[in-house]
Structure formats: structure tokens, C-alpha cells
Amino acid sequence: MSHPSGWNRPFGRVDEPIGALRAADFPLRSPMGGWLTDAERDDAFRSFQFIGAVGPEMAVGCAITSTTGGISAFAYLWVDGEFTELRLGSRADDVAVFAEDPDDGTTELSTSRGSVVMAADPTAGKRLTVESPALTIDLGFDEGESSSAADHGDGGAFETLRLCTPTGPTGWAYVQKVAAVPATGSASAGGVPVSLDDGALAHHDYTTGFLRPETWWHWACVAGTLPDGRRLGLNLSCGTNESGVRENGGWLDGRWFDLGGAVFDFDPDDTEAPWHVVGPDGDHDLRFTSDHGYHATGESPSLATNFHQLFGRFDGWVVADGERVELDGAPGFAESQYLRW
């Protein structure tokens, strides 16, 4: 089926690795039907990656965003109640590249103040490396084995979420996600190290395409271990990919299950106050308590952002393939984002 965006396959779930996604490979129409110039098409193409990990009294987060205006990044570590962050923006002499393939390539922003690198290799897995005087992170994970099922000899490949949905009248967004993948590595802030090998679970989001130039979303992610040893990952959102299909669902020991819509109730004047995330289809009811958060707000003619990414604990329940699963202090993230870019 042919789409106005040039996307050459049906929208919805993508079963196999997608390969490289380049703006030049997809002609793009205007909302009124005419073809955009190459420069206009390239200007409409946007990408970002987020890698995070949570564990007992610990959270790591890092994002890299790419637009025609440049590449920017943030990273943070929260451990034992102490929060350290790094913010970087690209300049003319910096190394600034974004991988076209979510499973094979390097995304990097290296500046005089520090560097952030996200590397993906089909056999070696994925790795986040952050280097700066105040903050270092070395975090790895591998989707080749589903989580604790592998510990019992019956593990297989982690069922990665790969999804493409239409955005606006002519665009599309491709999203690729995992959550609750065992993490390895270490991090340090102010020279004080912390190990990621003891129970930390990772989340990865690779998003690219002709995304909405003005967007607003809420998101919740759980990456925790249940009392029986199974690992639970959840991905819930509102305002991102609801154009006929949703990205909402989760992983129980690496196996994907679908969830319906999500309604987010929180205080926009105090985003670190408790949140309530409930499914109108009756498949989840979660309450989020924040430990701390990363906040970024600003406005210019080319960019406006009102961004709040929190990390903390979820209580409540979710229905996973007919099984009601109880959550009691499961670690994860909650996020509210307004973005004009």
C-alpha cells in the first residue's frame, strides 16, 4: 500500500529488525498534497533515543535528540538520594552523529564538556557510555535473551516492540522499545562508583521519522522484578502513537502483551507529586510516587520545551495476558513533555 509519507509497508507492528531509516529514502507530501522539496523533507525528519535503568535506590537516564538544528543530549544519575546531571548541545567542531539503524550503529555527541555515546551491535548488544568530569556511565544490555526465563533454561529472544504509525496528514513515526532488560556496568558521580550489575533493569527507546513539529505526551515505564522472580516491563503513553494502533503494553519475562489506552492524572504545577495512571479498558491501575526528576523548560523561535522526566516507584496492578499482576514499589519512570521543534 502506498502512503503519502512514502512509507512502503502497512502501518502497525514490524516483526523483524527494520534496518536503516533515512529521510532521503522517503518522499514526503505537504498536507495539501504537493511534494515537499528535499530540504523541506529533511527539515521535517527528527530522531531521538533514550536509555535508562532503574534499581534499588538508583536511576540512570540519558537521551540524545537530533533535528536539522543539531544534536543535543542529557544524562543523569541518581543514587542514595544524590542527583547529578549533564546537558550537552552540539557546536560546529563537535562529533555529532545519529545512527540510522536502531540495531546497528553509533549515536554520539562528543564536546569539550563531555561525551554521550549510544552504540548498537547485532551480536554484542547495546551500550551507553557517558564521560564527563562530574558524571560517568557505562551501561550495557542485550535483547538476545528474554529476561529471567533464560535463568531457568527456557529463555528466547526478547520480544522487542517495533511499531510504525502515521503522524499528522502525511508523516510517520517509527518507535522501537524494550523494558526490563537486565543491565550491566557501572556509573559514578563525583568519583563515587555504583554497580549496575545487581538488579538494575534497562529501558531503551529509539524513535525516528517525520514526527509532529508540535507534540505533547505523557509516558510511564516500569522495569521491575516481581516477588516470584519474573521481570515486568511496562510501556504506557498518551499523545504519542495512537493513530489506529498503540504502543501500550508490556513484557513479562521478555514476552510482549498488549494493553489499551492510558489516562494520566497528575499535578502540572508539581510534577513530582503522586501520579495516577489508569486504563479506561480496565487493564491497569497504577499509582506513581516520585523519588526525583530531570526537568528542562525553555522557549525560543526554533524550540520550545516543557519537559519533566521523573523516576520512582509504581504500586497497583496490570492484566498481562489474562493474569492480574500486582505491583508493590516497582521502579520506573513517568514523563510529561510538551515540545515544539
C-alpha positions as CSV (number, residue, x, y, z in Angstrom):
1,M,0.0,0.0,0.0
2,S,1.3,3.5,-0.9
3,H,1.2,6.2,1.8
4,P,1.6,10.0,1.4
5,S,4.7,9.8,3.5
6,G,6.4,7.2,1.2
7,W,6.3,4.6,3.9
8,N,6.2,1.4,1.8
9,R,4.6,-1.2,4.1
10,P,1.4,-1.4,6.3
11,F,1.4,0.6,9.5
12,G,1.5,-1.3,12.7
13,R,3.8,-3.8,14.3
14,V,7.1,-4.6,12.5
15,D,8.2,-8.2,13.1
16,E,11.9,-8.1,12.1
17,P,14.7,-5.6,12.5
18,I,13.9,-2.5,10.4
19,G,17.4,-1.7,9.1
20,A,18.4,1.9,8.2
21,L,15.8,4.6,8.1
22,R,16.9,7.7,6.1
23,A,14.9,10.8,5.3
24,A,16.2,10.7,1.7
25,D,14.6,7.3,1.2
26,F,11.1,8.6,1.8
27,P,9.5,11.4,-0.3
28,L,7.1,13.5,1.7
29,R,4.0,15.4,0.7
30,S,2.6,18.6,2.2
31,P,-0.7,18.4,3.9
32,M,-2.3,19.8,0.7
33,G,-0.9,17.0,-1.4
34,G,2.1,18.5,-3.2
35,W,5.6,17.1,-2.8
36,L,8.0,18.8,-0.5
37,T,11.5,19.7,-1.6
38,D,14.4,17.6,-0.4
39,A,15.4,20.4,2.1
40,E,11.8,20.6,3.5
41,R,11.6,16.9,3.8
42,D,15.0,16.7,5.6
43,D,13.9,19.5,8.0
44,A,10.8,17.5,8.9
45,F,12.8,14.4,9.9
46,R,13.6,14.1,13.7
47,S,15.1,11.4,15.8
48,F,15.8,10.6,19.5
49,Q,17.0,7.8,21.7
50,F,16.6,7.3,25.4
51,I,18.4,4.7,27.5
52,G,17.6,4.4,31.2
53,A,18.0,1.9,34.0
54,V,16.4,1.6,37.4
55,G,17.2,-0.4,40.5
56,P,17.1,-0.2,44.3
57,E,17.7,3.4,45.3
58,M,19.2,4.1,41.8
59,A,18.2,5.6,38.4
60,V,20.2,6.3,35.2
61,G,18.7,8.3,32.3
62,C,20.2,9.6,29.0
63,A,18.7,11.0,25.8
64,I,20.1,12.2,22.5
65,T,17.9,14.2,20.2
66,S,18.6,15.0,16.5
67,T,17.0,17.7,14.3
68,T,18.3,19.8,11.4
69,G,19.1,22.4,14.1
70,G,21.7,20.0,15.6
71,I,22.1,17.3,18.2
72,S,21.6,17.7,22.0
73,A,21.8,15.3,24.9
74,F,21.2,15.0,28.6
75,A,22.3,12.4,31.1
76,Y,21.8,11.9,34.9
77,L,22.5,9.6,37.8
78,W,20.5,9.3,41.0
79,V,21.9,7.1,43.7
80,D,21.4,7.2,47.5
81,G,19.4,10.4,47.2
82,E,22.1,12.3,45.3
83,F,21.3,13.6,41.8
84,T,23.9,14.6,39.2
85,E,23.1,15.7,35.6
86,L,24.9,16.6,32.4
87,R,23.5,18.7,29.5
88,L,25.2,19.0,26.1
89,G,24.5,20.8,22.8
90,S,26.4,20.4,19.5
91,R,28.6,23.0,18.0
92,A,30.5,23.2,14.7
93,D,33.6,21.3,15.8
94,D,31.8,18.6,17.9
95,V,31.3,15.0,16.9
96,A,27.6,14.8,16.4
97,V,26.0,11.8,14.6
98,F,22.8,9.8,14.9
99,A,22.5,6.1,13.9
100,E,20.2,5.4,11.1
101,D,19.7,1.8,12.2
102,P,18.3,1.2,15.7
103,D,20.1,-2.2,15.9
104,D,23.5,-1.4,14.2
105,G,25.3,1.9,14.5
106,T,26.6,4.6,16.8
107,T,24.8,7.7,18.1
108,E,27.3,10.2,19.6
109,L,27.7,13.7,20.8
110,S,31.2,14.5,21.9
111,T,32.1,18.0,23.1
112,S,34.7,19.8,25.2
113,R,32.5,19.4,28.2
114,G,31.8,15.7,27.9
115,S,30.5,12.9,25.6
116,V,27.5,10.7,25.2
117,V,27.6,7.6,23.1
118,M,24.9,5.0,22.3
119,A,26.3,2.0,20.4
120,A,24.2,-0.8,18.9
121,D,25.7,-4.1,17.6
122,P,23.6,-7.0,16.3
123,T,25.8,-9.5,18.2
124,A,27.3,-7.5,21.1
125,G,24.1,-5.8,22.2
126,K,23.7,-2.1,23.2
127,R,25.8,0.2,25.3
128,L,25.5,3.6,26.7
129,T,28.8,5.5,27.6
130,V,28.8,8.9,29.3
131,E,32.1,10.6,30.1
132,S,32.4,14.0,31.9
133,P,34.3,15.3,34.9
134,A,31.2,15.0,37.1
135,L,29.4,12.0,35.7
136,T,30.4,8.8,34.0
137,I,28.1,5.9,32.9
138,D,28.9,2.6,31.3
139,L,25.7,0.7,30.8
140,G,25.1,-2.4,28.7
141,F,22.2,-4.7,27.9
142,D,21.3,-7.4,25.4
143,E,17.9,-8.2,23.9
144,G,19.1,-11.6,22.6
145,E,17.9,-13.4,25.7
146,S,14.5,-12.9,27.4
147,S,15.0,-11.9,31.0
148,S,14.6,-14.3,33.9
149,A,13.2,-17.1,31.7
150,A,16.7,-17.6,30.4
151,D,17.8,-18.3,34.0
152,H,15.5,-21.3,34.0
153,G,16.7,-22.6,30.7
154,D,13.6,-21.6,28.6
155,G,14.6,-18.2,27.5
156,G,14.4,-16.9,23.9
157,A,14.8,-13.6,22.2
158,F,13.3,-10.6,23.9
159,E,10.2,-9.6,22.0
160,T,11.2,-6.1,21.0
161,L,8.4,-3.6,20.3
162,R,8.8,-2.3,16.7
163,L,5.9,-0.1,15.5
164,C,5.3,2.4,12.8
165,T,2.2,4.8,12.9
166,P,1.0,7.7,10.9
167,T,1.6,11.2,12.3
168,G,-0.5,14.1,11.1
169,P,-1.8,14.1,7.5
170,T,1.4,12.9,5.8
171,G,4.1,11.9,8.3
172,W,5.0,8.7,10.2
173,A,6.9,7.7,13.4
174,Y,8.9,4.6,13.9
175,V,9.4,3.5,17.5
176,Q,11.4,0.6,18.9
177,K,11.4,-0.2,22.6
178,V,12.3,-2.7,25.3
179,A,11.9,-2.5,29.1
180,A,13.1,-4.6,32.0
181,V,16.2,-6.0,30.2
182,P,19.0,-6.9,32.7
183,A,21.6,-4.2,32.8
184,T,25.3,-4.5,33.4
185,G,28.1,-1.9,34.0
186,S,28.7,0.9,36.4
187,A,28.3,4.6,36.9
188,S,29.8,7.3,39.1
189,A,29.1,10.8,40.2
190,G,31.8,12.9,41.9
191,G,34.1,9.9,41.8
192,V,31.8,7.7,43.9
193,P,31.0,4.5,41.9
194,V,27.8,2.4,41.8
195,S,27.4,-1.0,40.2
196,L,24.6,-1.7,37.7
197,D,25.1,-5.4,37.9
198,D,23.0,-6.1,41.0
199,G,19.4,-6.0,39.8
200,A,19.3,-2.9,37.6
201,L,16.9,-3.2,34.6
202,A,17.2,-1.2,31.4
203,H,14.8,0.6,29.1
204,H,15.6,1.7,25.5
205,D,13.5,3.9,23.2
206,Y,14.6,4.6,19.6
207,T,12.2,6.9,17.7
208,T,12.6,8.4,14.3
209,G,10.6,9.7,11.3
210,F,8.5,12.7,10.3
211,L,7.4,13.4,13.8
212,R,4.8,16.1,14.7
213,P,6.5,19.5,14.8
214,E,4.4,20.3,17.9
215,T,3.8,17.5,20.2
216,W,2.6,16.7,23.7
217,W,2.7,13.4,25.5
218,H,2.7,11.5,28.8
219,W,4.6,8.3,29.4
220,A,5.1,5.7,32.1
221,C,7.6,2.9,32.1
222,V,8.0,0.1,34.7
223,A,11.2,-2.1,34.9
224,G,11.0,-4.3,37.9
225,T,11.3,-7.7,39.3
226,L,8.2,-9.4,40.8
227,P,8.3,-11.4,44.1
228,D,8.4,-14.7,42.2
229,G,11.5,-13.6,40.2
230,R,9.8,-12.7,36.9
231,R,10.7,-9.4,35.3
232,L,8.0,-7.0,34.4
233,G,8.3,-4.2,31.9
234,L,5.5,-1.7,31.1
235,N,5.2,1.0,28.4
236,L,2.2,3.2,28.7
237,S,1.7,6.5,26.8
238,C,-0.9,9.1,25.8
239,G,-0.3,11.5,22.9
240,T,2.3,9.6,21.0
241,N,1.3,6.6,18.9
242,E,-2.5,6.2,18.9
243,S,-3.1,6.6,15.1
244,G,-5.0,3.4,14.7
245,V,-2.6,1.3,16.8
246,R,-1.0,1.9,20.1
247,E,2.4,1.3,21.6
248,N,0.9,0.4,25.0
249,G,1.8,-2.9,26.5
250,G,4.5,-4.7,28.4
251,W,6.9,-7.6,28.8
252,L,6.6,-10.4,31.3
253,D,9.9,-12.2,31.2
254,G,10.6,-10.7,27.8
255,R,7.2,-11.8,26.3
256,W,5.1,-8.9,24.9
257,F,1.5,-8.4,25.9
258,D,-0.9,-5.6,24.7
259,L,-2.7,-3.0,26.8
260,G,-5.4,-0.5,25.9
261,G,-5.4,3.2,26.5
262,A,-3.9,5.1,29.4
263,V,-5.2,8.2,31.2
264,F,-2.6,10.2,33.2
265,D,-3.7,12.3,36.2
266,F,-1.0,14.4,37.8
267,D,-0.4,18.0,39.1
268,P,1.2,20.1,36.3
269,D,2.3,22.6,38.9
270,D,4.1,19.9,40.9
271,T,5.0,17.0,38.7
272,E,6.9,15.3,41.5
273,A,3.7,14.9,43.4
274,P,2.0,11.4,43.1
275,W,0.6,10.4,39.7
276,H,-2.4,8.1,38.8
277,V,-2.2,6.1,35.5
278,V,-5.4,4.2,34.8
279,G,-6.6,2.1,31.8
280,P,-10.1,3.0,30.7
281,D,-10.3,-0.5,29.3
282,G,-9.9,-1.9,32.8
283,D,-6.5,-3.5,32.2
284,H,-4.3,-1.4,34.6
285,D,-4.5,0.9,37.6
286,L,-1.2,2.3,38.8
287,R,0.0,4.9,41.2
288,F,3.4,6.5,40.9
289,T,5.5,8.1,43.7
290,S,8.4,10.1,42.5
291,D,11.9,9.9,44.1
292,H,13.3,12.8,42.0
293,G,13.3,14.0,38.4
294,Y,15.0,15.7,35.5
295,H,13.3,19.0,34.4
296,A,14.0,21.2,31.3
297,T,12.0,24.2,30.2
298,G,12.8,26.9,27.7
299,E,11.4,28.7,24.6
300,S,13.0,30.3,21.5
301,P,11.8,30.9,18.0
302,S,13.1,27.5,16.9
303,L,12.4,25.4,20.0
304,A,10.0,25.2,23.0
305,T,10.1,22.5,25.6
306,N,8.4,21.8,28.9
307,F,9.9,18.5,29.9
308,H,9.6,16.6,33.1
309,Q,11.1,13.1,33.5
310,L,10.7,11.5,36.9
311,F,11.8,8.2,38.4
312,G,10.3,6.5,41.3
313,R,8.0,3.6,42.3
314,F,4.7,2.2,41.0
315,D,2.0,0.5,43.0
316,G,-1.2,-1.1,41.7
317,W,-1.9,-3.8,39.2
318,V,-1.9,-4.7,35.5
319,V,-3.5,-7.5,33.5
320,A,-0.8,-9.4,31.5
321,D,-2.4,-11.9,29.1
322,G,-5.3,-12.5,31.4
323,E,-3.2,-12.7,34.6
324,R,-3.6,-9.9,37.1
325,V,-0.1,-8.9,38.3
326,E,0.3,-6.9,41.4
327,L,2.9,-4.1,41.6
328,D,4.4,-3.1,45.0
329,G,7.1,-0.4,44.7
330,A,8.2,-1.5,41.2
331,P,10.8,1.0,39.9
332,G,10.3,3.0,36.7
333,F,9.8,6.4,35.0
334,A,7.0,8.8,34.5
335,E,7.2,11.7,32.0
336,S,5.3,14.7,30.7
337,Q,6.6,16.5,27.6
338,Y,5.5,19.5,25.5
339,L,7.7,20.0,22.5
340,R,7.8,22.4,19.6
341,W,10.9,21.6,17.5
